[in-house]
Amino acid sequence: MDSPDPSIRRDISPLSEFLNVDQDGEGTCRVSIDPVHLSQNGTMHGGALFTMFDTAMGSAAAGHLAEGQMFVTMDIQIRYLKPIFGGVVEVRGTVLNPGRRIVQTEARATNAGRTVASATGSFVILDRERPTPS
């Protein structure tokens, strides 16, 4: 089995990097809106905001993993409340319930001091499979 590529950072997803999302690794991320984030309407694309929610809540959930564990997103429900036309968007995720196999989270997105969207999400904890020696 090939060894992992050391140039790939595991704490930041390539999609978050593409979208220029700054993150603290503990549940908060932010982005300054530019054309890559916009829909054809000139507002922030829902998929870009979804990525921020997944990143923020996933970062919050990651703090509840034990050695040898990983997690995957099980579901996310978002309520888009107001359109975002520009400025900085910040998403803060927190853990509601750190279960043994499912971590439940919530997050809020703000822009110009107002809540523009909210979300809840669940992340399934899995044991990492250890590679078998060849």
Backbone as a chain_set.jsonl record, in Angstrom:
{"seq": "MDSPDPSIRRDISPLSEFLNVDQDGEGTCRVSIDPVHLSQNGTMHGGALFTMFDTAMGSAAAGHLAEGQMFVTMDIQIRYLKPIFGGVVEVRGTVLNPGRRIVQTEARATNAGRTVASATGSFVILDRERPTPS", "coords": {"N": [[0.834, -1.177, 0.0], [0.555, 2.241, -0.83], [2.182, 4.99, 0.787], [0.573, 7.726, 2.528], [0.141, 10.915, 0.902], [2.237, 13.405, 1.953], [1.871, 16.101, 1.457], [-0.778, 16.73, 1.509], [-3.056, 18.266, 3.557], [-4.8, 17.09, 6.299], [-6.488, 18.34, 8.028], [-7.839, 20.363, 6.787], [-10.189, 20.583, 4.287], [-9.925, 20.035, 0.728], [-12.021, 21.294, -0.658], [-12.846, 23.33, 1.098], [-10.495, 24.807, 1.075], [-10.465, 25.624, -1.627], [-12.659, 27.333, -1.606], [-11.671, 29.314, -0.053], [-12.051, 29.319, 2.752], [-11.54, 30.286, 5.994], [-10.544, 28.67, 8.966], [-10.767, 27.715, 12.407], [-10.392, 25.226, 13.445], [-11.813, 24.375, 15.608], [-14.511, 24.7, 15.434], [-15.365, 27.093, 14.297], [-15.678, 28.961, 11.35], [-14.882, 31.202, 8.652], [-15.516, 33.397, 5.88], [-14.645, 35.722, 3.363], [-16.786, 37.119, 1.134], [-16.504, 36.509, -2.3], [-16.453, 36.399, -5.95], [-16.37, 33.553, -6.418], [-18.063, 32.435, -4.575], [-20.649, 33.069, -5.242], [-24.042, 32.783, -6.483], [-25.974, 32.634, -9.551], [-27.719, 34.671, -9.071], [-26.349, 36.601, -7.739], [-26.104, 36.367, -5.055], [-24.846, 34.675, -2.092], [-24.029, 31.361, -2.815], [-25.994, 28.551, -1.992], [-24.734, 26.057, -1.734], [-22.082, 26.706, -1.152], [-22.386, 27.867, 1.359], [-23.424, 25.645, 2.683], [-21.133, 24.006, 2.677], [-19.566, 25.439, 4.469], [-21.087, 25.122, 6.833], [-20.915, 22.307, 7.17], [-18.165, 22.076, 7.538], [-17.698, 23.656, 9.879], [-19.383, 22.424, 11.855], [-18.396, 19.833, 11.694], [-15.74, 20.242, 12.523], [-16.197, 20.966, 15.184], [-17.312, 18.558, 16.107], [-15.147, 16.844, 15.801], [-13.524, 17.173, 18.0], [-14.409, 15.335, 19.798], [-13.522, 12.828, 19.27], [-11.916, 9.697, 19.821], [-8.637, 8.222, 20.007], [-7.771, 6.606, 17.002], [-10.231, 6.807, 15.818], [-12.614, 8.084, 13.423], [-14.867, 10.289, 11.633], [-17.928, 10.63, 9.796], [-20.187, 12.648, 7.885], [-23.556, 12.358, 8.677], [-26.112, 13.529, 8.428], [-27.351, 16.77, 7.502], [-29.261, 19.561, 8.217], [-30.401, 22.529, 6.939], [-31.481, 25.852, 7.448], [-32.103, 28.419, 5.471], [-32.175, 31.765, 5.964], [-31.889, 34.518, 5.279], [-30.83, 36.364, 2.367], [-27.4, 36.555, 1.266], [-25.315, 39.064, 0.308], [-22.736, 40.038, 0.249], [-19.639, 40.858, 1.96], [-18.446, 39.516, 5.095], [-18.893, 36.182, 6.077], [-19.625, 34.268, 8.871], [-19.509, 31.143, 10.463], [-20.457, 29.34, 13.252], [-20.043, 26.401, 14.926], [-21.338, 24.057, 17.299], [-21.314, 21.378, 19.695], [-24.101, 19.505, 20.468], [-24.817, 17.026, 21.563], [-22.578, 14.685, 22.507], [-22.536, 11.741, 21.59], [-21.794, 8.156, 21.876], [-21.598, 6.924, 19.363], [-22.852, 8.651, 17.588], [-22.538, 12.044, 16.976], [-24.202, 14.912, 17.751], [-24.841, 18.097, 16.397], [-25.001, 21.743, 16.163], [-25.312, 24.872, 14.382], [-24.77, 28.359, 13.583], [-24.99, 30.852, 11.092], [-23.642, 34.018, 10.456], [-23.838, 37.334, 9.125], [-22.837, 40.569, 8.663], [-23.591, 41.114, 11.316], [-26.065, 39.876, 11.648], [-28.173, 36.975, 11.934], [-28.124, 34.699, 9.343], [-28.569, 32.127, 8.543], [-29.238, 28.829, 9.838], [-28.349, 25.628, 11.25], [-28.549, 22.073, 11.84], [-26.783, 19.09, 12.576], [-25.647, 15.672, 12.181], [-23.076, 13.421, 12.992], [-21.438, 10.449, 12.278], [-19.52, 8.304, 14.208], [-16.75, 6.359, 13.447], [-14.635, 3.462, 13.594], [-11.314, 3.609, 12.616], [-10.035, 1.696, 10.002], [-7.382, -0.508, 10.263], [-4.58, -0.785, 8.183], [-3.777, -3.855, 6.587], [-0.793, -5.716, 6.932], [1.413, -6.188, 4.173]], "CA": [[0.0, 0.0, 0.0], [1.321, 3.474, -0.892], [2.032, 5.848, 1.96], [-0.202, 8.923, 2.214], [0.85, 12.078, 0.389], [2.412, 14.332, 3.076], [1.522, 17.475, 1.095], [-2.216, 16.92, 1.71], [-3.427, 18.529, 4.947], [-6.006, 16.356, 6.665], [-7.347, 19.158, 8.866], [-8.562, 21.301, 5.925], [-10.597, 19.885, 3.077], [-9.629, 20.756, -0.517], [-13.144, 22.16, -1.012], [-12.74, 24.532, 1.941], [-9.375, 25.591, 0.557], [-10.916, 26.227, -2.883], [-13.59, 28.411, -1.276], [-10.951, 30.275, 0.81], [-12.679, 29.33, 4.075], [-10.627, 30.282, 7.139], [-11.149, 27.908, 10.052], [-9.939, 27.625, 13.606], [-10.245, 23.826, 13.833], [-12.585, 24.105, 16.817], [-15.941, 24.898, 15.215], [-15.686, 28.374, 13.686], [-15.048, 29.263, 10.07], [-15.371, 32.45, 8.054], [-15.093, 33.651, 4.511], [-14.986, 37.007, 2.748], [-17.478, 36.778, -0.107], [-15.981, 36.943, -3.593], [-17.26, 35.781, -7.011], [-16.435, 32.088, -6.376], [-19.121, 32.061, -3.638], [-21.943, 33.605, -5.659], [-24.955, 32.128, -7.418], [-26.31, 33.49, -10.693], [-28.504, 35.797, -8.549], [-25.483, 37.558, -7.068], [-26.106, 36.087, -3.617], [-24.01, 33.525, -1.754], [-24.584, 30.077, -3.243], [-26.343, 27.675, -0.875], [-23.746, 24.99, -1.61], [-20.906, 27.256, -0.47], [-22.747, 27.991, 2.766], [-23.511, 24.262, 3.181], [-19.762, 23.568, 2.94], [-19.135, 26.083, 5.715], [-21.765, 24.45, 7.946], [-20.324, 20.978, 7.325], [-16.821, 22.288, 8.072], [-17.765, 24.152, 11.264], [-19.932, 21.403, 12.751], [-17.452, 18.722, 11.696], [-14.611, 20.612, 13.388], [-16.659, 20.863, 16.572], [-17.484, 17.131, 16.411], [-13.834, 16.173, 15.811], [-12.97, 17.241, 19.343], [-14.963, 14.251, 20.616], [-13.028, 11.545, 18.761], [-10.835, 9.022, 20.531], [-7.56, 7.729, 19.145], [-8.182, 5.541, 16.094], [-11.584, 7.015, 15.307], [-12.882, 9.108, 12.429], [-16.309, 10.467, 11.53], [-18.488, 11.055, 8.508], [-21.45, 13.348, 8.023], [-24.743, 11.526, 8.511], [-27.124, 14.409, 7.844], [-27.335, 18.183, 7.852], [-30.477, 20.289, 7.841], [-30.111, 23.962, 6.955], [-32.556, 26.819, 7.234], [-31.58, 29.654, 4.892], [-33.102, 32.772, 6.473], [-31.743, 35.792, 4.572], [-29.798, 36.3, 1.323], [-26.102, 37.149, 1.591], [-24.86, 39.749, -0.896], [-21.307, 40.343, 0.326], [-19.086, 40.973, 3.309], [-17.867, 38.333, 5.738], [-19.835, 35.231, 6.664], [-19.013, 33.448, 9.91], [-20.325, 30.026, 10.936], [-19.97, 28.767, 14.509], [-20.655, 25.12, 15.249], [-21.167, 23.532, 18.65], [-21.816, 20.015, 19.91], [-25.28, 19.4, 21.332], [-24.78, 15.745, 22.261], [-21.448, 13.868, 22.05], [-22.829, 10.33, 21.828], [-20.713, 7.189, 21.618], [-21.509, 6.634, 17.924], [-23.373, 9.765, 16.8], [-22.35, 13.35, 17.588], [-25.198, 15.849, 17.232], [-24.293, 19.447, 16.411], [-25.794, 22.826, 15.604], [-24.483, 26.01, 13.987], [-25.418, 29.57, 13.082], [-24.202, 31.676, 10.179], [-23.943, 35.436, 10.583], [-23.308, 38.258, 8.12], [-23.149, 41.943, 9.058], [-24.217, 41.14, 12.627], [-27.396, 39.256, 11.709], [-28.217, 35.549, 11.621], [-28.613, 34.505, 7.975], [-28.908, 30.713, 8.363], [-28.923, 27.961, 10.97], [-28.308, 24.228, 10.83], [-28.239, 20.992, 12.763], [-26.136, 18.001, 11.853], [-25.233, 14.477, 12.91], [-21.852, 12.828, 12.467], [-21.279, 9.074, 12.743], [-18.152, 7.949, 14.582], [-16.322, 5.057, 12.937], [-13.267, 3.05, 13.902], [-10.455, 3.559, 11.43], [-9.529, 0.348, 9.711], [-5.93, -0.544, 10.197], [-4.142, -1.519, 6.983], [-3.155, -5.152, 6.836], [0.578, -5.778, 6.385], [1.506, -6.973, 2.916]], "C": [[0.881, 1.243, 0.0], [1.127, 4.263, 0.386], [1.274, 7.113, 1.568], [0.686, 10.064, 1.738], [0.995, 13.097, 1.513], [2.036, 15.77, 2.736], [0.033, 17.764, 1.285], [-2.484, 17.12, 3.195], [-4.741, 17.841, 5.235], [-6.97, 17.202, 7.495], [-8.135, 20.195, 8.071], [-8.915, 20.568, 4.639], [-10.215, 20.696, 1.841], [-10.774, 21.68, -0.934], [-13.124, 23.436, -0.184], [-11.593, 25.417, 1.483], [-9.773, 26.309, -0.725], [-11.803, 27.442, -2.613], [-12.959, 29.479, -0.367], [-11.6, 30.427, 2.182], [-11.575, 29.273, 5.136], [-11.309, 29.527, 8.264], [-10.189, 27.794, 11.22], [-9.731, 26.188, 14.075], [-11.04, 23.442, 15.066], [-14.074, 24.385, 16.645], [-16.325, 26.234, 14.62], [-14.961, 28.483, 12.352], [-15.652, 30.542, 9.514], [-14.806, 32.601, 6.659], [-15.494, 35.067, 4.121], [-15.557, 36.684, 1.377], [-16.746, 37.352, -1.309], [-16.727, 36.16, -4.675], [-17.368, 34.256, -6.974], [-17.575, 31.596, -5.48], [-20.521, 32.383, -4.132], [-22.726, 32.698, -6.602], [-25.193, 33.075, -8.59], [-27.132, 34.697, -10.27], [-27.645, 36.895, -7.94], [-25.507, 37.429, -5.561], [-25.212, 34.874, -3.356], [-24.731, 32.24, -2.13], [-24.835, 29.199, -2.023], [-25.344, 26.558, -0.661], [-22.478, 25.458, -0.92], [-21.188, 27.399, 1.022], [-22.886, 26.611, 3.412], [-22.111, 23.749, 3.544], [-19.245, 24.174, 4.237], [-19.796, 25.439, 6.934], [-21.141, 23.078, 8.21], [-18.938, 21.089, 7.963], [-16.863, 22.698, 9.539], [-18.274, 23.08, 12.217], [-19.021, 20.186, 12.811], [-16.243, 19.004, 12.568], [-14.988, 20.521, 14.857], [-16.778, 19.394, 16.991], [-16.143, 16.422, 16.553], [-13.192, 16.192, 17.189], [-13.453, 16.133, 20.261], [-14.527, 12.873, 20.129], [-11.926, 10.999, 19.654], [-9.77, 8.605, 19.512], [-8.078, 6.582, 18.282], [-9.587, 5.681, 15.554], [-11.586, 8.109, 14.241], [-14.39, 9.318, 12.406], [-16.673, 10.851, 10.106], [-19.821, 11.747, 8.783], [-22.6, 12.397, 7.759], [-25.872, 12.345, 7.888], [-26.888, 15.838, 8.313], [-28.639, 18.784, 7.358], [-30.196, 21.773, 8.007], [-31.386, 24.747, 6.733], [-31.896, 28.109, 6.759], [-32.593, 30.753, 5.216], [-33.074, 34.087, 5.691], [-30.687, 35.638, 3.48], [-28.527, 37.019, 1.781], [-25.551, 37.751, 0.299], [-23.37, 40.056, -0.893], [-20.859, 40.398, 1.767], [-18.479, 39.675, 3.793], [-18.991, 37.485, 6.311], [-19.062, 34.398, 7.674], [-20.003, 32.372, 10.33], [-19.659, 29.461, 12.186], [-20.757, 27.506, 14.818], [-20.366, 24.715, 16.678], [-21.752, 22.129, 18.717], [-22.984, 20.082, 20.88], [-25.223, 18.146, 22.188], [-23.632, 14.911, 21.705], [-21.672, 12.39, 22.362], [-21.646, 9.428, 21.529], [-20.523, 6.917, 20.134], [-22.038, 7.749, 17.04], [-23.185, 11.05, 17.605], [-23.345, 14.303, 16.936], [-24.697, 17.269, 17.445], [-25.331, 20.464, 15.947], [-24.844, 23.954, 15.24], [-25.356, 27.163, 13.524], [-24.45, 30.284, 12.165], [-24.629, 33.118, 10.364], [-23.239, 36.224, 9.48], [-23.771, 39.65, 8.523], [-23.948, 41.993, 10.362], [-25.597, 40.509, 12.717], [-27.298, 37.774, 11.347], [-28.848, 35.38, 10.245], [-29.0, 33.057, 7.687], [-28.573, 29.965, 9.649], [-28.992, 26.515, 10.492], [-28.151, 23.311, 12.033], [-27.61, 19.881, 11.936], [-25.778, 16.856, 12.777], [-24.037, 13.869, 12.201], [-21.681, 11.452, 13.095], [-19.802, 8.809, 13.015], [-17.868, 6.523, 14.124], [-14.924, 4.747, 13.451], [-12.502, 3.005, 12.599], [-10.0, 2.126, 11.228], [-8.015, 0.425, 9.618], [-5.518, -1.332, 8.947], [-3.497, -2.843, 7.367], [-1.771, -5.17, 6.222], [0.605, -6.619, 5.118], [2.654, -7.929, 2.932]], "O": [[1.857, 1.303, 0.749], [0.061, 4.224, 0.999], [1.321, 7.53, 0.411], [1.848, 10.162, 2.132], [-0.012, 13.615, 1.995], [1.893, 16.589, 3.644], [-0.379, 18.923, 1.229], [-2.176, 16.245, 4.005], [-5.7, 17.998, 4.48], [-8.135, 16.838, 7.654], [-9.018, 20.848, 8.629], [-8.043, 20.001, 3.98], [-10.185, 21.925, 1.902], [-10.526, 22.742, -1.507], [-13.363, 24.519, -0.719], [-11.707, 26.642, 1.501], [-9.451, 27.485, -0.896], [-11.71, 28.454, -3.307], [-13.629, 30.429, 0.039], [-11.687, 31.534, 2.713], [-10.78, 28.333, 5.17], [-12.504, 29.706, 8.503], [-8.97, 27.777, 11.05], [-8.969, 25.954, 15.013], [-10.953, 22.304, 15.527], [-14.826, 24.314, 17.616], [-17.515, 26.498, 14.449], [-13.784, 28.142, 12.24], [-16.774, 30.92, 9.851], [-13.777, 32.025, 6.306], [-16.559, 35.548, 4.507], [-14.895, 36.051, 0.554], [-16.409, 38.536, -1.335], [-17.567, 35.325, -4.34], [-18.361, 33.708, -7.451], [-18.009, 30.452, -5.614], [-21.497, 31.998, -3.487], [-22.156, 31.954, -7.401], [-24.671, 34.19, -8.611], [-27.238, 35.659, -11.031], [-28.135, 37.988, -7.656], [-24.984, 38.293, -4.857], [-24.865, 34.137, -4.279], [-25.903, 32.056, -1.802], [-23.994, 29.111, -1.128], [-25.119, 26.145, 0.477], [-21.859, 24.694, -0.18], [-20.333, 27.091, 1.853], [-22.503, 26.431, 4.568], [-21.926, 23.131, 4.592], [-18.565, 23.504, 5.014], [-19.141, 25.232, 7.955], [-20.87, 22.733, 9.361], [-18.583, 20.287, 8.826], [-16.132, 22.137, 10.356], [-17.676, 22.846, 13.267], [-18.884, 19.569, 13.868], [-15.766, 18.117, 13.276], [-14.199, 20.057, 15.68], [-16.389, 19.03, 18.101], [-16.02, 15.491, 17.349], [-12.394, 15.311, 17.511], [-12.963, 16.0, 21.382], [-15.1, 11.862, 20.533], [-11.104, 11.753, 20.177], [-10.002, 8.642, 18.303], [-8.753, 5.684, 18.785], [-10.09, 4.769, 14.896], [-10.681, 8.941, 14.174], [-15.12, 8.601, 13.089], [-15.845, 11.327, 9.33], [-20.491, 11.47, 9.778], [-22.623, 11.709, 6.739], [-26.511, 11.904, 6.933], [-26.306, 16.08, 9.37], [-29.063, 18.546, 6.227], [-29.8, 22.223, 9.083], [-32.25, 24.364, 5.943], [-31.224, 28.8, 7.524], [-33.745, 30.677, 4.788], [-34.118, 34.699, 5.467], [-29.744, 34.863, 3.644], [-28.576, 37.959, 2.574], [-25.342, 37.04, -0.684], [-22.799, 40.311, -1.953], [-21.6, 40.033, 2.68], [-18.052, 38.838, 2.998], [-19.917, 37.994, 6.943], [-17.984, 33.885, 7.377], [-21.187, 32.646, 10.528], [-18.469, 29.146, 12.189], [-21.98, 27.538, 14.955], [-19.29, 24.989, 17.208], [-22.583, 21.749, 17.893], [-22.873, 20.641, 21.971], [-25.535, 18.178, 23.378], [-23.693, 14.47, 20.557], [-21.07, 11.85, 23.29], [-20.628, 9.872, 20.998], [-19.396, 6.7, 19.689], [-21.711, 7.796, 15.854], [-23.609, 11.143, 18.756], [-23.335, 14.483, 15.718], [-24.198, 17.613, 18.516], [-26.385, 20.111, 15.416], [-23.712, 24.001, 15.72], [-26.509, 26.982, 13.131], [-23.246, 30.323, 12.417], [-25.821, 33.42, 10.423], [-22.188, 35.825, 8.977], [-24.966, 39.882, 8.704], [-24.865, 42.802, 10.505], [-26.241, 40.597, 13.762], [-26.446, 37.372, 10.554], [-29.959, 35.85, 10.0], [-29.683, 32.784, 6.7], [-27.739, 30.403, 10.441], [-29.609, 26.212, 9.471], [-27.686, 23.721, 13.096], [-27.877, 19.754, 10.741], [-25.625, 17.032, 13.985], [-23.989, 13.807, 10.972], [-21.772, 11.309, 14.314], [-18.947, 9.057, 12.166], [-18.645, 5.605, 14.383], [-14.129, 5.651, 13.711], [-12.964, 2.444, 11.606], [-9.628, 1.437, 12.177], [-7.455, 1.313, 8.975], [-6.046, -2.413, 8.688], [-2.764, -2.931, 8.352], [-1.586, -4.689, 5.104], [-0.091, -7.628, 5.009], [2.867, -8.654, 1.96]]}, "num_chains": 1, "name": "protein.A"}
